[in-house]
Amino acid sequence: TLDGLPSVDAIRKRVTEIMSAEIVSYGAIRFAGGHYFAIKNQPPKEQPFLITFDSLERPQEGRVLFDPNVVDTEGTTSVDWFEPSPDGSLVAISLSKSGSEVGDVSVFETSSGKRIFEVVPRVNSGTAGGDLAWAPDSKGFYYTRHPRPGERPEVDLNFYQQLYFHQLGTDSADDRFELGKGFPRIAEIEVEVHQPTGMALCNVQNGDGGEFAHYIRSTDGQWRQISRFGDKLVQATFEPAGTILAITRADAPRGKIVRIRNAATEQPAVDELIPQGNETIVTSFYHAPPSLLATENRIYVTYQLGGPSEIRVFDRSGNGLEKPTQLPISSVGGLERLSGDDILFRNNSYVEPTGWYVYDAASGQTIKTGLSSESPVNFSEVRVTREMATSKDGTQIPLNILRPRSAEGAGPLVLYGYGGYGINLT
């Protein structure tokens, strides 16, 4: 059928050019110890690889820290995720093979790119994911541990995730159990460490159902539960001062933000900080960049605008401040804290390729960095409009329309929609 259509040869030629374009892109940008770390995708290399660099303007001057294409010429080894140590001297990388997503963690030295210390097995799985957070001294880390062969029946090896602590230079068989006895079979765990104090925060999701429980580890090593499945507290993170910011949907289906004080004590206090608005607060999980980020004097929150998303900024009292400049009808993400109140974020639209931007909080300037990608297609003559379609029950469905600027009136179109899992086309 396709071969019989007019102009099919020209279309096939152009599609091939676009799909095979060797466009470099960057993702998962992290900043630690004065160093930047990023996953670089560089076709025709089979797998993305990890680089480190010292300038956001000149990432091409950085160096490769770990390239799975070199250690596995068949291209079957991939980086699940990575986590730099607080001082930036080490990087923990979860590596899996053949698309299994069953990841073992190796530690690499930033200065030399050499793999050092021991491998910690079965940190990540395709069922429950995985996570890791370094201790403040960069000498050990909390990590998600899946059962090892012989500990449970084979059918359960990618389930029953728990939290352990590993001290570098020791056998992982001797690692300290932290949390997880009694967790659900498909517990999904995220862990964060408050670097000034060493307190730890554990977010646990009950499968993919959107129910979360939260636990905090005080400086004396005791864990205390601060929310339970069904409480509708769906995300939590430390503020620099050690208080906790949390997104809750209790009596606020679009989400509101509360501050939890003295969370590690028997008498925590919860204060409403940013009330529910007309748009929905985005939540993130499973080694995704945060949608809620606190700096010394600012709170950055990602909002869903019925499809497109944007970053909004508040002071520590919840008052709105100037937000970064962002592309119209676009998607944002990748929030990463830099120095002071500055952040790095990703922004792209239907007509603009992915760009990475620095928001300078003091000046209010938004600056495009050298991490930005090019596009094999020029969309300058395409305009994007946003409408709302009314469904049978009256629900307003956002509809983004792309058309040539010269187009007038009705014409043939391709219509695409998606719904499920709380996921939006951003």
Secondary structure, DSSP 8 states (H G I E B T S, - for coil): -GGGSTTHHHHHHHHHHHHT----EEEEEEEETTEEEEEEE-TTSSS-EEEEES-SS-GGGSEEEE-HHHH-TTS-EEEEEEEE-TTSSEEEEEEEETT---EEEEEEETTT--EEEEEEEEEEBTTTB--EEE-TTSSEEEEEE---BTTB-GGGTTS--EEEEEETTS-GGG-EEEE-TT--TTEEEEEEE-TTT--EEEEEEETTSS-EEEEEE-TTS-EEEEE-TTS-EEEEEE-TTS-EEEEE-TT-TT-EEEEEESTTSSS-EEEEEE---SSEE----SS---SEEE-SSEEEEEEE-SSSEEEEEEETTS-EE------SSEEEEEEEE-STT-EEEEEEESSS--EEEEEETTTTEEEE-TT----SS--TTEEEEEEEEE-TTS-EEEEEEEEETT--S-----------TT----
